[in-house]
């Protein structure tokens, strides 16, 4: 990336701090340009490019890189950054505190199933289920667009889509490894999913904790609303 793009990214980061900035590099003809985008994420420490800005960038030329800032941290990529770099199949530029810039490229990275920090839509409870099914069982589950805290604004995404994703209800006493358990966690609707691993353990990712294994009992059982099995099993 040339100096003009790096300078434009640094200037955008400074203007948006302490909120993360985001943008793209667009190729028009034989030249590349930095294009600032709006960050519509609900947190200053995360970013989500406004869909209209991404579409406008694609209309202007070819999007060849994704950019964002880490206002109060180093530019080293987080696990979520690396996962989304793979999803976009594009290089990423990250500018950190002190104006240092790091570039990353897709290289087959997979975030571990345990130990992920919660990032809505990237590393959340449904992302964990999708990754587990893809990596452990070779089953590709559809992704679904979801606003942050969708369960507080009338959404009921798990119940509305589990059949579309290939799941059918089974009874709790028939629970088997790889089944999905849905729960209602401090919400008016079912808003959380976990994978049953067998031996009374589940793999899950709650908003307030790192992803990981835990005992399925007590409070988790009281929160449970559905037990699901994929049609391939």
Rosetta blueprint (number, residue, H / E / L):
1 X L
2 X L
3 X H
4 X H
5 X H
6 X H
7 X H
8 X H
9 X H
10 X H
11 X H
12 X H
13 X H
14 X H
15 X H
16 X H
17 X L
18 X L
19 X L
20 X L
21 X L
22 X E
23 X E
24 X E
25 X E
26 X E
27 X E
28 X E
29 X L
30 X L
31 X E
32 X E
33 X E
34 X E
35 X E
36 X E
37 X E
38 X L
39 X E
40 X L
41 X L
42 X L
43 X L
44 X L
45 X L
46 X L
47 X L
48 X L
49 X E
50 X L
51 X H
52 X H
53 X H
54 X H
55 X H
56 X H
57 X H
58 X H
59 X H
60 X H
61 X L
62 X E
63 X E
64 X E
65 X E
66 X E
67 X E
68 X E
69 X E
70 X E
71 X L
72 X L
73 X L
74 X L
75 X L
76 X L
77 X L
78 X L
79 X H
80 X H
81 X H
82 X H
83 X H
84 X H
85 X H
86 X H
87 X H
88 X H
89 X L
90 X L
91 X E
92 X E
93 X E
94 X E
95 X E
96 X E
97 X L
98 X L
99 X L
100 X L
101 X E
102 X E
103 X E
104 X E
105 X L
106 X L
107 X L
108 X L
109 X L
110 X L
111 X L
112 X L
113 X L
114 X L
115 X L
116 X L
117 X L
118 X L
119 X E
120 X L
121 X L
122 X L
123 X E
124 X L
125 X H
126 X H
127 X H
128 X H
129 X H
130 X H
131 X H
132 X H
133 X H
134 X H
135 X H
136 X H
137 X H
138 X L
139 X L
140 X L
141 X L
142 X L
143 X L
144 X L
145 X L
146 X L
147 X L
148 X L
149 X L
150 X H
151 X H
152 X H
153 X L
154 X L
155 X L
156 X L
157 X H
158 X H
159 X H
160 X H
161 X H
162 X L
163 X L
164 X L
165 X L
166 X L
167 X E
168 X E
169 X E
170 X L
171 X L
172 X H
173 X H
174 X H
175 X L
176 X L
177 X L
178 X L
179 X L
180 X E
181 X E
182 X E
183 X E
184 X L
185 X L
186 X L
187 X L
188 X L
189 X L
190 X L
191 X L
192 X E
193 X E
194 X E
195 X E
196 X E
197 X E
198 X E
199 X L
200 X L
201 X E
202 X E
203 X E
204 X E
205 X L
206 X L
207 X L
208 X L
209 X L
210 X L
211 X L
212 X E
213 X E
214 X E
215 X E
216 X L
217 X L
218 X L
219 X H
220 X H
221 X H
222 X H
223 X H
224 X E
225 X E
226 X E
227 X E
228 X E
229 X E
230 X E
231 X L
232 X L
233 X L
